[in-house]
């Protein structure tokens, strides 16, 4: 994982917490802010994939995870799920 500054770490933590607690809108807002600041954080893209509703947005986020972390099993599973849904 890349080294995050304090602000980026807070955005990642609070974004993940918002998603886990069911507040997708807040999670999306925080995680989008984070990837705008630093698009090299695979964990931010992974959490963001769960905070967006559109399957194409989910796909883009998961593909960004794999571009940064090619062996990420969660992104691989997420893309396989999206592929199965689109058939």
Wavefront OBJ file of the C-alpha trace (Angstrom):
o trace
v 0.000 0.000 0.000
v 1.351 3.447 -0.839
v 2.259 5.737 2.012
v -0.661 8.041 2.736
v -0.533 11.389 4.409
v -2.783 11.946 7.403
v -5.591 13.511 5.340
v -5.586 10.667 2.795
v -5.569 8.051 5.566
v -8.539 9.766 7.214
v -10.474 9.843 3.932
v -9.808 6.144 3.356
v -10.788 5.186 6.901
v -13.905 7.345 7.031
v -14.948 6.288 3.524
v -14.644 2.615 4.424
v -16.492 3.174 7.705
v -19.309 5.011 5.932
v -19.695 2.168 3.440
v -19.695 -0.489 6.152
v -22.337 1.454 8.073
v -24.514 1.708 4.954
v -23.973 5.364 4.054
v -23.000 4.852 0.415
v -23.415 8.519 -0.500
v -20.969 9.669 2.180
v -18.575 6.832 1.333
v -18.665 7.754 -2.339
v -18.019 11.427 -1.538
v -15.005 10.672 0.678
v -13.496 8.027 -1.594
v -13.908 10.134 -4.732
v -12.113 12.964 -2.945
v -9.322 10.544 -2.073
v -8.829 9.165 -5.583
v -8.816 12.721 -6.923
v -5.967 13.487 -4.526
v -4.090 10.245 -5.129
v -5.206 7.730 -7.735
v -2.413 5.296 -6.798
v -4.222 3.763 -3.797
v -5.734 0.397 -4.734
v -7.665 0.177 -1.465
v -9.433 3.450 -2.244
v -10.549 2.129 -5.635
v -11.659 -1.151 -4.072
v -13.817 0.556 -1.455
v -15.111 2.953 -4.101
v -16.258 -0.011 -6.205
v -18.663 -0.831 -3.388
v -19.842 2.749 -2.994
v -21.007 3.254 -6.577
v -24.200 1.748 -7.977
v -23.551 1.699 -11.709
v -21.930 -1.566 -12.861
v -19.712 0.306 -15.322
v -18.446 2.575 -12.530
v -17.828 -0.532 -10.429
v -15.916 -2.100 -13.327
v -13.724 0.994 -13.780
v -12.909 1.074 -10.070
v -12.059 -2.646 -9.998
v -9.935 -2.371 -13.133
v -8.044 0.476 -11.460
v -7.394 -1.790 -8.469
v -5.938 -4.449 -10.761
v -3.826 -1.905 -12.638
v -2.186 -1.048 -9.309
v -2.362 -4.494 -7.678
v -2.702 -7.181 -10.384
v -3.076 -10.042 -7.899
v -5.824 -8.468 -5.788
v -8.303 -11.318 -5.241
v -11.183 -9.026 -4.235
v -10.972 -7.045 -7.475
v -10.649 -10.257 -9.478
v -13.755 -11.686 -7.791
v -15.645 -8.432 -8.264
v -14.929 -8.364 -11.988
v -15.886 -12.034 -12.328
v -19.180 -11.235 -10.591
v -19.843 -8.283 -12.916
v -19.017 -10.445 -15.939
v -21.475 -13.111 -14.759
v -24.184 -10.475 -14.219
v -23.752 -9.029 -17.686
v -24.316 -12.375 -19.422
l 1 2 3 4 5 6 7 8 9 10 11 12 13 14 15 16 17 18 19 20 21 22 23 24 25 26 27 28 29 30 31 32 33 34 35 36 37 38 39 40 41 42 43 44 45 46 47 48 49 50 51 52 53 54 55 56 57 58 59 60 61 62 63 64 65 66 67 68 69 70 71 72 73 74 75 76 77 78 79 80 81 82 83 84 85 86 87
